[in-house]
Amino acid sequence: MIQLNINGRSQQVDVEPDTPLLWVIREQVGLTGTKYACGVAECGACTVHVDGAAVRSCAMPVSAAAGKRITTIEGLASGNVLHKVQKAWLDYEVPQCGYCQAGMIMAVAALLRQKPRPTDADIDATITNICRCGTFQQVREAIHAAAKA
């Protein structure tokens, strides 16, 4: 059994230690907001926070997350109050198909925690998530709006 803390709740999972954290979150815990896309940590759809850092969960073994604070998109809001990045995403109509958005929101939330007022260069260097719909201009606008919120 592996002990996890996901969105502030203690979870025990009975999986192999090398099972990707993504599959534990989705299949064992039942939180499906974190998406599978590439499976090789390139696209960012599976991004979650582990001790506050943005991590691509498809490439992280669950054993590496044991004893750490894991936050998924489902745990980002505070009760009924959206996180400022989630609010900016809606205000700036960022999502098209929406598939990559949970991972991108998680990556942006981690960036703003580290750099509350990121420059465009900071955004380019840090937000490497891939959006097939090409909403990158709206993403940049929403990041700057969330930084001002």
C-alpha positions in Angstrom: 0.0 0.0 0.0 1.2 3.5 -0.9 0.1 6.4 1.2 -0.8 9.6 -0.8 -2.1 13.0 0.0 -4.3 14.2 -2.9 -6.1 17.5 -2.7 -5.7 17.4 1.1 -7.2 13.9 1.6 -5.2 10.9 2.6 -5.4 8.0 0.1 -4.1 4.5 0.3 -3.5 2.8 -3.0 -2.5 -0.8 -3.7 -0.4 -0.5 -6.9 3.1 -1.3 -8.0 5.6 1.4 -7.0 6.5 2.2 -10.6 2.9 2.8 -11.7 2.7 6.3 -13.2 1.0 8.8 -10.8 -1.4 9.7 -13.6 -3.0 6.3 -13.6 -3.2 6.2 -9.8 -5.0 9.5 -9.8 -7.4 8.6 -12.6 -8.0 4.8 -12.1 -7.5 4.2 -8.3 -8.6 7.6 -6.9 -11.2 8.4 -9.6 -10.1 12.0 -10.3 -10.4 12.2 -14.1 -9.6 15.9 -14.6 -5.9 15.1 -15.1 -5.7 13.9 -18.7 -3.6 11.3 -20.5 -2.3 12.4 -23.9 1.3 11.7 -24.9 2.5 9.4 -22.1 6.1 10.7 -22.3 5.9 14.0 -20.4 6.0 16.2 -23.5 2.6 17.7 -23.8 1.6 18.6 -20.2 -2.0 17.5 -20.3 -1.2 15.4 -17.2 0.3 18.2 -15.1 -0.4 18.2 -11.4 1.3 19.8 -8.4 3.6 17.8 -6.2 4.6 19.8 -3.2 3.6 22.9 -5.2 5.8 22.2 -8.2 4.2 21.4 -11.6 4.9 17.8 -12.5 4.0 15.7 -15.5 2.3 12.8 -13.8 2.5 10.4 -16.7 6.2 10.1 -16.1 6.3 10.2 -12.3 6.2 6.8 -10.5 3.7 6.9 -7.7 6.4 5.9 -5.2 8.1 9.3 -5.8 4.9 11.0 -4.8 4.4 9.1 -1.5 4.4 11.4 1.5 4.1 14.6 -0.7 1.2 17.0 -1.2 -0.4 16.3 -4.6 -2.9 18.8 -6.1 -5.0 18.0 -9.1 -7.2 20.3 -11.1 -10.1 19.2 -8.9 -8.3 20.5 -5.8 -7.1 23.9 -7.2 -10.3 25.9 -6.4 -11.0 26.8 -2.8 -14.5 25.4 -2.2 -16.8 27.2 -4.6 -14.2 29.9 -5.3 -12.2 29.4 -8.5 -8.5 29.8 -8.4 -7.5 33.1 -10.1 -6.1 31.1 -13.1 -9.3 29.2 -13.6 -11.3 32.5 -13.5 -8.9 34.1 -16.0 -9.3 31.1 -18.3 -13.1 31.6 -18.3 -12.9 35.4 -18.6 -10.5 35.2 -21.6 -12.3 32.2 -23.2 -9.1 30.2 -23.4 -10.5 26.6 -23.9 -11.5 25.4 -27.3 -11.7 21.6 -27.1 -10.5 21.9 -23.5 -8.6 18.6 -23.4 -5.2 20.2 -22.5 -6.6 22.9 -20.3 -6.5 21.3 -16.9 -2.7 20.6 -17.3 -2.1 24.0 -18.6 -4.0 25.7 -15.7 -1.9 23.6 -13.2 1.3 24.7 -15.0 0.3 28.3 -14.9 -0.8 28.2 -11.3 2.7 26.8 -10.3 4.4 29.5 -12.4 2.5 32.3 -10.7 3.4 30.9 -7.3 7.1 31.1 -8.3 6.9 34.3 -10.3 3.8 36.4 -9.4 4.4 38.8 -12.3 5.9 36.7 -15.1 7.2 38.3 -18.3 6.5 36.9 -21.7 9.9 35.3 -21.6 9.1 33.6 -18.3 5.9 32.3 -19.8 7.7 31.0 -22.9 10.3 29.3 -20.8 8.0 27.7 -18.3 4.7 27.0 -20.0 5.7 24.3 -22.5 2.3 22.6 -22.5 1.0 21.8 -26.0 -2.5 22.9 -27.2 -3.5 21.5 -30.5 -6.3 24.2 -30.8 -3.6 26.9 -30.8 -5.0 29.1 -28.0 -1.6 30.3 -27.0 -2.4 34.0 -27.4 -5.5 33.7 -25.1 -3.3 31.7 -22.7 -0.8 34.5 -22.5 -3.5 37.1 -22.0 -5.1 35.0 -19.3 -1.8 34.5 -17.5 -1.2 38.2 -17.4 -4.7 38.8 -16.1 -4.4 36.2 -13.4 -1.1 37.8 -12.4 -2.8 41.1 -11.8 -5.8 39.5 -9.9 
